[in-house]
Amino acid sequence: ETLVLKEDNILTRIDTAKQIGYLAGMALSYVFYKLIEYGWEINDPKEQVYNLHYILFVVEIVVITFLVKAFRK
């Protein structure tokens, strides 16, 4: 980023957006694990991570589908 973008204000905006993204991701992770813990009553951390992989698998399928559609045009 620093090699491509020479202006300080653009770098500042990018760094700020990345930090906001990290914080939002941590907040969503916290909410997700609390939902699993209290909503589905799964208290074992290994079981929680195992269930998370199903959601990530679905997300990955959606991303791959959109990539394939984007490059077909």
Phi and psi restraints in degrees (range 20) as a CNS / XPLOR table:
assign (resid 1 and name C) (resid 2 and name N)
       (resid 2 and name CA) (resid 2 and name C) 1.0 -68.9 20.0 2
assign (resid 2 and name N) (resid 2 and name CA)
       (resid 2 and name C) (resid 3 and name N) 1.0 -25.7 20.0 2
assign (resid 2 and name C) (resid 3 and name N)
       (resid 3 and name CA) (resid 3 and name C) 1.0 -77.8 20.0 2
assign (resid 3 and name N) (resid 3 and name CA)
       (resid 3 and name C) (resid 4 and name N) 1.0 -32.7 20.0 2
assign (resid 3 and name C) (resid 4 and name N)
       (resid 4 and name CA) (resid 4 and name C) 1.0 -86.8 20.0 2
assign (resid 4 and name N) (resid 4 and name CA)
       (resid 4 and name C) (resid 5 and name N) 1.0 -44.6 20.0 2
assign (resid 4 and name C) (resid 5 and name N)
       (resid 5 and name CA) (resid 5 and name C) 1.0 -101.3 20.0 2
assign (resid 5 and name N) (resid 5 and name CA)
       (resid 5 and name C) (resid 6 and name N) 1.0 115.1 20.0 2
assign (resid 5 and name C) (resid 6 and name N)
       (resid 6 and name CA) (resid 6 and name C) 1.0 -91.8 20.0 2
assign (resid 6 and name N) (resid 6 and name CA)
       (resid 6 and name C) (resid 7 and name N) 1.0 -19.2 20.0 2
assign (resid 6 and name C) (resid 7 and name N)
       (resid 7 and name CA) (resid 7 and name C) 1.0 -84.3 20.0 2
assign (resid 7 and name N) (resid 7 and name CA)
       (resid 7 and name C) (resid 8 and name N) 1.0 133.7 20.0 2
assign (resid 7 and name C) (resid 8 and name N)
       (resid 8 and name CA) (resid 8 and name C) 1.0 -65.9 20.0 2
assign (resid 8 and name N) (resid 8 and name CA)
       (resid 8 and name C) (resid 9 and name N) 1.0 -36.8 20.0 2
assign (resid 8 and name C) (resid 9 and name N)
       (resid 9 and name CA) (resid 9 and name C) 1.0 -68.0 20.0 2
assign (resid 9 and name N) (resid 9 and name CA)
       (resid 9 and name C) (resid 10 and name N) 1.0 -33.8 20.0 2
assign (resid 9 and name C) (resid 10 and name N)
       (resid 10 and name CA) (resid 10 and name C) 1.0 -70.2 20.0 2
assign (resid 10 and name N) (resid 10 and name CA)
       (resid 10 and name C) (resid 11 and name N) 1.0 -42.1 20.0 2
assign (resid 10 and name C) (resid 11 and name N)
       (resid 11 and name CA) (resid 11 and name C) 1.0 -62.0 20.0 2
assign (resid 11 and name N) (resid 11 and name CA)
       (resid 11 and name C) (resid 12 and name N) 1.0 -39.6 20.0 2
assign (resid 11 and name C) (resid 12 and name N)
       (resid 12 and name CA) (resid 12 and name C) 1.0 -63.1 20.0 2
assign (resid 12 and name N) (resid 12 and name CA)
       (resid 12 and name C) (resid 13 and name N) 1.0 -42.9 20.0 2
assign (resid 12 and name C) (resid 13 and name N)
       (resid 13 and name CA) (resid 13 and name C) 1.0 -64.0 20.0 2
assign (resid 13 and name N) (resid 13 and name CA)
       (resid 13 and name C) (resid 14 and name N) 1.0 -41.2 20.0 2
assign (resid 13 and name C) (resid 14 and name N)
       (resid 14 and name CA) (resid 14 and name C) 1.0 -65.3 20.0 2
assign (resid 14 and name N) (resid 14 and name CA)
       (resid 14 and name C) (resid 15 and name N) 1.0 -45.5 20.0 2
assign (resid 14 and name C) (resid 15 and name N)
       (resid 15 and name CA) (resid 15 and name C) 1.0 -63.3 20.0 2
assign (resid 15 and name N) (resid 15 and name CA)
       (resid 15 and name C) (resid 16 and name N) 1.0 -39.8 20.0 2
assign (resid 15 and name C) (resid 16 and name N)
       (resid 16 and name CA) (resid 16 and name C) 1.0 -64.3 20.0 2
assign (resid 16 and name N) (resid 16 and name CA)
       (resid 16 and name C) (resid 17 and name N) 1.0 -43.8 20.0 2
assign (resid 16 and name C) (resid 17 and name N)
       (resid 17 and name CA) (resid 17 and name C) 1.0 -62.9 20.0 2
assign (resid 17 and name N) (resid 17 and name CA)
       (resid 17 and name C) (resid 18 and name N) 1.0 -39.7 20.0 2
assign (resid 17 and name C) (resid 18 and name N)
       (resid 18 and name CA) (resid 18 and name C) 1.0 -64.4 20.0 2
assign (resid 18 and name N) (resid 18 and name CA)
       (resid 18 and name C) (resid 19 and name N) 1.0 -42.8 20.0 2
assign (resid 18 and name C) (resid 19 and name N)
       (resid 19 and name CA) (resid 19 and name C) 1.0 -64.4 20.0 2
assign (resid 19 and name N) (resid 19 and name CA)
       (resid 19 and name C) (resid 20 and name N) 1.0 -41.0 20.0 2
assign (resid 19 and name C) (resid 20 and name N)
       (resid 20 and name CA) (resid 20 and name C) 1.0 -62.8 20.0 2
assign (resid 20 and name N) (resid 20 and name CA)
       (resid 20 and name C) (resid 21 and name N) 1.0 -40.4 20.0 2
assign (resid 20 and name C) (resid 21 and name N)
       (resid 21 and name CA) (resid 21 and name C) 1.0 -62.6 20.0 2
assign (resid 21 and name N) (resid 21 and name CA)
       (resid 21 and name C) (resid 22 and name N) 1.0 -42.3 20.0 2
assign (resid 21 and name C) (resid 22 and name N)
       (resid 22 and name CA) (resid 22 and name C) 1.0 -62.3 20.0 2
assign (resid 22 and name N) (resid 22 and name CA)
       (resid 22 and name C) (resid 23 and name N) 1.0 -45.5 20.0 2
assign (resid 22 and name C) (resid 23 and name N)
       (resid 23 and name CA) (resid 23 and name C) 1.0 -65.4 20.0 2
assign (resid 23 and name N) (resid 23 and name CA)
       (resid 23 and name C) (resid 24 and name N) 1.0 -40.9 20.0 2
assign (resid 23 and name C) (resid 24 and name N)
       (resid 24 and name CA) (resid 24 and name C) 1.0 -64.1 20.0 2
assign (resid 24 and name N) (resid 24 and name CA)
       (resid 24 and name C) (resid 25 and name N) 1.0 -39.8 20.0 2
assign (resid 24 and name C) (resid 25 and name N)
       (resid 25 and name CA) (resid 25 and name C) 1.0 -63.3 20.0 2
assign (resid 25 and name N) (resid 25 and name CA)
       (resid 25 and name C) (resid 26 and name N) 1.0 -41.7 20.0 2
assign (resid 25 and name C) (resid 26 and name N)
       (resid 26 and name CA) (resid 26 and name C) 1.0 -65.9 20.0 2
assign (resid 26 and name N) (resid 26 and name CA)
       (resid 26 and name C) (resid 27 and name N) 1.0 -38.9 20.0 2
assign (resid 26 and name C) (resid 27 and name N)
       (resid 27 and name CA) (resid 27 and name C) 1.0 -65.5 20.0 2
assign (resid 27 and name N) (resid 27 and name CA)
       (resid 27 and name C) (resid 28 and name N) 1.0 -43.4 20.0 2
assign (resid 27 and name C) (resid 28 and name N)
       (resid 28 and name CA) (resid 28 and name C) 1.0 -64.7 20.0 2
assign (resid 28 and name N) (resid 28 and name CA)
       (resid 28 and name C) (resid 29 and name N) 1.0 -37.4 20.0 2
assign (resid 28 and name C) (resid 29 and name N)
       (resid 29 and name CA) (resid 29 and name C) 1.0 -62.6 20.0 2
assign (resid 29 and name N) (resid 29 and name CA)
       (resid 29 and name C) (resid 30 and name N) 1.0 -44.3 20.0 2
assign (resid 29 and name C) (resid 30 and name N)
       (resid 30 and name CA) (resid 30 and name C) 1.0 -60.4 20.0 2
assign (resid 30 and name N) (resid 30 and name CA)
       (resid 30 and name C) (resid 31 and name N) 1.0 -46.2 20.0 2
assign (resid 30 and name C) (resid 31 and name N)
       (resid 31 and name CA) (resid 31 and name C) 1.0 -63.5 20.0 2
assign (resid 31 and name N) (resid 31 and name CA)
       (resid 31 and name C) (resid 32 and name N) 1.0 -41.4 20.0 2
assign (resid 31 and name C) (resid 32 and name N)
       (resid 32 and name CA) (resid 32 and name C) 1.0 -60.7 20.0 2
assign (resid 32 and name N) (resid 32 and name CA)
       (resid 32 and name C) (resid 33 and name N) 1.0 -48.5 20.0 2
assign (resid 32 and name C) (resid 33 and name N)
       (resid 33 and name CA) (resid 33 and name C) 1.0 -67.6 20.0 2
assign (resid 33 and name N) (resid 33 and name CA)
       (resid 33 and name C) (resid 34 and name N) 1.0 -33.8 20.0 2
assign (resid 33 and name C) (resid 34 and name N)
       (resid 34 and name CA) (resid 34 and name C) 1.0 -68.6 20.0 2
assign (resid 34 and name N) (resid 34 and name CA)
       (resid 34 and name C) (resid 35 and name N) 1.0 -36.6 20.0 2
assign (resid 34 and name C) (resid 35 and name N)
       (resid 35 and name CA) (resid 35 and name C) 1.0 -62.9 20.0 2
assign (resid 35 and name N) (resid 35 and name CA)
       (resid 35 and name C) (resid 36 and name N) 1.0 -43.8 20.0 2
assign (resid 35 and name C) (resid 36 and name N)
       (resid 36 and name CA) (resid 36 and name C) 1.0 -64.5 20.0 2
assign (resid 36 and name N) (resid 36 and name CA)
       (resid 36 and name C) (resid 37 and name N) 1.0 -42.4 20.0 2
assign (resid 36 and name C) (resid 37 and name N)
       (resid 37 and name CA) (resid 37 and name C) 1.0 -66.8 20.0 2
assign (resid 37 and name N) (resid 37 and name CA)
       (resid 37 and name C) (resid 38 and name N) 1.0 -46.8 20.0 2
assign (resid 37 and name C) (resid 38 and name N)
       (resid 38 and name CA) (resid 38 and name C) 1.0 -97.0 20.0 2
assign (resid 38 and name N) (resid 38 and name CA)
       (resid 38 and name C) (resid 39 and name N) 1.0 -33.3 20.0 2
assign (resid 38 and name C) (resid 39 and name N)
       (resid 39 and name CA) (resid 39 and name C) 1.0 -76.6 20.0 2
assign (resid 39 and name N) (resid 39 and name CA)
       (resid 39 and name C) (resid 40 and name N) 1.0 -45.7 20.0 2
assign (resid 39 and name C) (resid 40 and name N)
       (resid 40 and name CA) (resid 40 and name C) 1.0 -104.3 20.0 2
assign (resid 40 and name N) (resid 40 and name CA)
       (resid 40 and name C) (resid 41 and name N) 1.0 -1.1 20.0 2
assign (resid 40 and name C) (resid 41 and name N)
       (resid 41 and name CA) (resid 41 and name C) 1.0 55.6 20.0 2
assign (resid 41 and name N) (resid 41 and name CA)
       (resid 41 and name C) (resid 42 and name N) 1.0 44.3 20.0 2
assign (resid 41 and name C) (resid 42 and name N)
       (resid 42 and name CA) (resid 42 and name C) 1.0 -107.5 20.0 2
assign (resid 42 and name N) (resid 42 and name CA)
       (resid 42 and name C) (resid 43 and name N) 1.0 108.6 20.0 2
assign (resid 42 and name C) (resid 43 and name N)
       (resid 43 and name CA) (resid 43 and name C) 1.0 -101.4 20.0 2
assign (resid 43 and name N) (resid 43 and name CA)
       (resid 43 and name C) (resid 44 and name N) 1.0 -16.6 20.0 2
assign (resid 43 and name C) (resid 44 and name N)
       (resid 44 and name CA) (resid 44 and name C) 1.0 -75.6 20.0 2
assign (resid 44 and name N) (resid 44 and name CA)
       (resid 44 and name C) (resid 45 and name N) 1.0 121.5 20.0 2
assign (resid 44 and name C) (resid 45 and name N)
       (resid 45 and name CA) (resid 45 and name C) 1.0 -58.3 20.0 2
assign (resid 45 and name N) (resid 45 and name CA)
       (resid 45 and name C) (resid 46 and name N) 1.0 -36.0 20.0 2
assign (resid 45 and name C) (resid 46 and name N)
       (resid 46 and name CA) (resid 46 and name C) 1.0 -64.8 20.0 2
assign (resid 46 and name N) (resid 46 and name CA)
       (resid 46 and name C) (resid 47 and name N) 1.0 -40.7 20.0 2
assign (resid 46 and name C) (resid 47 and name N)
       (resid 47 and name CA) (resid 47 and name C) 1.0 -66.5 20.0 2
assign (resid 47 and name N) (resid 47 and name CA)
       (resid 47 and name C) (resid 48 and name N) 1.0 -37.1 20.0 2
assign (resid 47 and name C) (resid 48 and name N)
       (resid 48 and name CA) (resid 48 and name C) 1.0 -63.4 20.0 2
assign (resid 48 and name N) (resid 48 and name CA)
       (resid 48 and name C) (resid 49 and name N) 1.0 -46.3 20.0 2
assign (resid 48 and name C) (resid 49 and name N)
       (resid 49 and name CA) (resid 49 and name C) 1.0 -65.9 20.0 2
assign (resid 49 and name N) (resid 49 and name CA)
       (resid 49 and name C) (resid 50 and name N) 1.0 -37.9 20.0 2
assign (resid 49 and name C) (resid 50 and name N)
       (resid 50 and name CA) (resid 50 and name C) 1.0 -60.1 20.0 2
assign (resid 50 and name N) (resid 50 and name CA)
       (resid 50 and name C) (resid 51 and name N) 1.0 -44.4 20.0 2
assign (resid 50 and name C) (resid 51 and name N)
       (resid 51 and name CA) (resid 51 and name C) 1.0 -67.8 20.0 2
assign (resid 51 and name N) (resid 51 and name CA)
       (resid 51 and name C) (resid 52 and name N) 1.0 -32.5 20.0 2
assign (resid 51 and name C) (resid 52 and name N)
       (resid 52 and name CA) (resid 52 and name C) 1.0 -61.9 20.0 2
assign (resid 52 and name N) (resid 52 and name CA)
       (resid 52 and name C) (resid 53 and name N) 1.0 -33.3 20.0 2
assign (resid 52 and name C) (resid 53 and name N)
       (resid 53 and name CA) (resid 53 and name C) 1.0 -64.2 20.0 2
assign (resid 53 and name N) (resid 53 and name CA)
       (resid 53 and name C) (resid 54 and name N) 1.0 -30.9 20.0 2
assign (resid 53 and name C) (resid 54 and name N)
       (resid 54 and name CA) (resid 54 and name C) 1.0 -63.6 20.0 2
assign (resid 54 and name N) (resid 54 and name CA)
       (resid 54 and name C) (resid 55 and name N) 1.0 -44.6 20.0 2
assign (resid 54 and name C) (resid 55 and name N)
       (resid 55 and name CA) (resid 55 and name C) 1.0 -64.7 20.0 2
assign (resid 55 and name N) (resid 55 and name CA)
       (resid 55 and name C) (resid 56 and name N) 1.0 -43.6 20.0 2
assign (resid 55 and name C) (resid 56 and name N)
       (resid 56 and name CA) (resid 56 and name C) 1.0 -64.2 20.0 2
assign (resid 56 and name N) (resid 56 and name CA)
       (resid 56 and name C) (resid 57 and name N) 1.0 -34.5 20.0 2
assign (resid 56 and name C) (resid 57 and name N)
       (resid 57 and name CA) (resid 57 and name C) 1.0 -64.1 20.0 2
assign (resid 57 and name N) (resid 57 and name CA)
       (resid 57 and name C) (resid 58 and name N) 1.0 -43.2 20.0 2
assign (resid 57 and name C) (resid 58 and name N)
       (resid 58 and name CA) (resid 58 and name C) 1.0 -64.3 20.0 2
assign (resid 58 and name N) (resid 58 and name CA)
       (resid 58 and name C) (resid 59 and name N) 1.0 -43.2 20.0 2
assign (resid 58 and name C) (resid 59 and name N)
       (resid 59 and name CA) (resid 59 and name C) 1.0 -61.0 20.0 2
assign (resid 59 and name N) (resid 59 and name CA)
       (resid 59 and name C) (resid 60 and name N) 1.0 -41.9 20.0 2
assign (resid 59 and name C) (resid 60 and name N)
       (resid 60 and name CA) (resid 60 and name C) 1.0 -64.4 20.0 2
assign (resid 60 and name N) (resid 60 and name CA)
       (resid 60 and name C) (resid 61 and name N) 1.0 -40.5 20.0 2
assign (resid 60 and name C) (resid 61 and name N)
       (resid 61 and name CA) (resid 61 and name C) 1.0 -61.7 20.0 2
assign (resid 61 and name N) (resid 61 and name CA)
       (resid 61 and name C) (resid 62 and name N) 1.0 -42.9 20.0 2
assign (resid 61 and name C) (resid 62 and name N)
       (resid 62 and name CA) (resid 62 and name C) 1.0 -63.2 20.0 2
assign (resid 62 and name N) (resid 62 and name CA)
       (resid 62 and name C) (resid 63 and name N) 1.0 -43.9 20.0 2
assign (resid 62 and name C) (resid 63 and name N)
       (resid 63 and name CA) (resid 63 and name C) 1.0 -62.0 20.0 2
assign (resid 63 and name N) (resid 63 and name CA)
       (resid 63 and name C) (resid 64 and name N) 1.0 -46.3 20.0 2
assign (resid 63 and name C) (resid 64 and name N)
       (resid 64 and name CA) (resid 64 and name C) 1.0 -62.4 20.0 2
assign (resid 64 and name N) (resid 64 and name CA)
       (resid 64 and name C) (resid 65 and name N) 1.0 -40.3 20.0 2
assign (resid 64 and name C) (resid 65 and name N)
       (resid 65 and name CA) (resid 65 and name C) 1.0 -60.7 20.0 2
assign (resid 65 and name N) (resid 65 and name CA)
       (resid 65 and name C) (resid 66 and name N) 1.0 -46.1 20.0 2
assign (resid 65 and name C) (resid 66 and name N)
       (resid 66 and name CA) (resid 66 and name C) 1.0 -65.6 20.0 2
assign (resid 66 and name N) (resid 66 and name CA)
       (resid 66 and name C) (resid 67 and name N) 1.0 -36.8 20.0 2
assign (resid 66 and name C) (resid 67 and name N)
       (resid 67 and name CA) (resid 67 and name C) 1.0 -63.9 20.0 2
assign (resid 67 and name N) (resid 67 and name CA)
       (resid 67 and name C) (resid 68 and name N) 1.0 -44.0 20.0 2
assign (resid 67 and name C) (resid 68 and name N)
       (resid 68 and name CA) (resid 68 and name C) 1.0 -62.5 20.0 2
assign (resid 68 and name N) (resid 68 and name CA)
       (resid 68 and name C) (resid 69 and name N) 1.0 -44.1 20.0 2
assign (resid 68 and name C) (resid 69 and name N)
       (resid 69 and name CA) (resid 69 and name C) 1.0 -64.3 20.0 2
assign (resid 69 and name N) (resid 69 and name CA)
       (resid 69 and name C) (resid 70 and name N) 1.0 -37.1 20.0 2
assign (resid 69 and name C) (resid 70 and name N)
       (resid 70 and name CA) (resid 70 and name C) 1.0 -66.9 20.0 2
assign (resid 70 and name N) (resid 70 and name CA)
       (resid 70 and name C) (resid 71 and name N) 1.0 -36.6 20.0 2
assign (resid 70 and name C) (resid 71 and name N)
       (resid 71 and name CA) (resid 71 and name C) 1.0 -88.9 20.0 2
assign (resid 71 and name N) (resid 71 and name CA)
       (resid 71 and name C) (resid 72 and name N) 1.0 -7.4 20.0 2
assign (resid 71 and name C) (resid 72 and name N)
       (resid 72 and name CA) (resid 72 and name C) 1.0 -76.0 20.0 2
assign (resid 72 and name N) (resid 72 and name CA)
       (resid 72 and name C) (resid 73 and name N) 1.0 -27.5 20.0 2
